[in-house]
Amino acid sequence: MGDKRKQLHLNLFLMSTGHHEASWRHPNSAPERAVDVNYYVKLARTAERGKLDSLFLADSYGLPPTIKYKVLQGLEPFTLLSALAMATERIGLIGTASTTYNEPFHVARKFASLDLISGGRAGWNIVTSTGNTTAFNFRDEELPDHSDRYRRAEEFLQVVKSLWDSWEDEALVIDKQSGIYADPDKIKPISHKGDYYAVRGPLNLPRTPQGHPLLVQAGASETGKEFAAMAAEAVFTAQNNIEGGRRFYSDLKSRLAKYGRTPEEACILPGFCPIIGDTEAEAREKEQALHELTQIDYGLYRLSNLFGINLAGYPLDGPLPYADLPQTEQINSQKGRHQMFIEMARTEGLTIRQLMMRTASSRGHFSLAGTPVQIADAMERWFAEGAADGFNLMPPYLPDGLDDFVDKVVPELQNRGLFREEYTGGTLREHYGRPLPSRALLSAQLKA
């Protein structure tokens, strides 16, 4: 077995019927089970059988009109992850929570609860939310400005960390003879007053097995990358080729020193959508079959929403209307994805239809149709050439796409010494090689 320090980290991005936008139409998919907890239990156990580091649930607080064409409803992450915690033993459980449409105390308490329930397997994917579909479900106001959302997120995270840190490790005495349950001197209010939040504290839960859950972030804009360099211990990113992966990897790692962090303190996990066949021809047939199920109207809506312009009036087999597209700095939502799609279309000379199909499997993440050996070769190359510390696995359709990866690709990676054969730790931090944060370390980080 290979050196642990040189092994991949693998996270399963768990999304209803899979990541190809037409996955719900696949003959073996089960869209009717999109809110069935037993369906997710089975998938989680498959991922755990493959010894994956973690699984991750994205979240949305709104329902777009494209529900007409795609499975978009989803169970609330904390509720589902708590159920999965009881159905699994080792795999990490990462949930998404927005800093724009939550309160710090609620988020701190929910993740502390998940960490306690799971025995130290919780992780928080920190997002600032996108789109007015979400915004109007909370107040009669549009989504706050991009830079304002990230300023709020920085303070939000500071408050949450302080709350997690408000109990000392020895605060619980539990002495039946003396009648002393807890030492109040070791449970302190945080008395936070900032630009966005005023929170007295302390948290009403003791320190959790991990000290605080693993922190995950996925922003690709300049502001998002700075936030990731400051706070994230795992970074999900969308890179559609190895050259882009290397640039992002080098860029983000170089920012860590500014915050007193070493490059090893943040694992970078590009999204990867593998379409697996026993032969290359079979893999390409699977990919083509999925593409043929793609709804043109949905693809047009997706691209129009990203680019901030209605593409319905432009020829599908013509180029993007570059002169009419808003500049990336004018976009208030997915700035990184906006820029990536424009560069992809220009570089590859894609028509609107081709861009739609090119991104149908994985929304701009790296996608590859091939044999298990070809899939493992690509993963090894990204890893060896400084483009990834591991991958955010995005099966194109479920459950088959996950089964294929666990049964065919994982053994290939293990044979190469690139991935664990057994779990060696019990917490998510141990899976990712991140130490438990001491209270002193946390306090120093917050004052920096």
HELIX and SHEET records of a PDB file:
HELIX    1   1 LYS A    4  LYS A    6  5                                   3    
HELIX    2   2 SER A   23  ARG A   25  5                                   3    
HELIX    3   3 PRO A   31  ARG A   33  5                                   3    
HELIX    4   4 VAL A   37  ARG A   49  1                                  13    
HELIX    5   5 PRO A   65  LYS A   68  5                                   4    
HELIX    6   6 PRO A   77  ALA A   87  1                                  11    
HELIX    7   7 PRO A  104  SER A  118  1                                  15    
HELIX    8   8 ASN A  132  ALA A  135  1                                   4    
HELIX    9   9 HIS A  146  TRP A  164  1                                  19    
HELIX   10  10 PRO A  184  LYS A  186  5                                   3    
HELIX   11  11 GLU A  222  ALA A  231  1                                  10    
HELIX   12  12 ILE A  242  ARG A  255  1                                  14    
HELIX   13  13 LEU A  256  TYR A  259  5                                   4    
HELIX   14  14 PRO A  263  GLU A  265  5                                   3    
HELIX   15  15 GLU A  280  GLU A  292  1                                  13    
HELIX   16  16 ILE A  296  PHE A  307  1                                  12    
HELIX   17  17 LEU A  311  GLY A  313  5                                   3    
HELIX   18  18 TYR A  322  ASP A  324  5                                   3    
HELIX   19  19 THR A  328  GLN A  330  5                                   3    
HELIX   20  20 LYS A  335  GLU A  348  1                                  14    
HELIX   21  21 ILE A  352  ARG A  358  1                                   7    
HELIX   22  22 PRO A  372  ALA A  384  1                                  13    
HELIX   23  23 ASP A  400  ASP A  404  1                                   5    
HELIX   24  24 PHE A  405  VAL A  409  3                                   5    
HELIX   25  25 VAL A  410  ASN A  415  1                                   6    
HELIX   26  26 LEU A  428  TYR A  432  1                                   5    
HELIX   27  27 ARG A  439  LYS A  447  1                                   9    
SHEET    1   A 9 PHE A 366  GLY A 370  0                                        
SHEET    2   A 9 CYS A 267  ILE A 276  1                                        
SHEET    3   A 9 ALA A 234  THR A 237  1                                        
SHEET    4   A 9 LEU A 214  GLN A 217  1                                        
SHEET    5   A 9 ALA A 122  VAL A 127  1                                        
SHEET    6   A 9 GLY A  92  SER A  98  1                                        
SHEET    7   A 9 SER A  54  LEU A  57  1                                        
SHEET    8   A 9 HIS A   9  PHE A  13  1                                        
SHEET    9   A 9 GLY A 390  LEU A 393  1                                        
SHEET    1   B 2 LEU A 172  ASP A 175  0                                        
SHEET    2   B 2 ILE A 180  ALA A 182 -1                                        
SHEET    1   C 2 HIS A 192  LYS A 193  0                                        
SHEET    2   C 2 ALA A 198  VAL A 199 -1                                        
END                                                                             
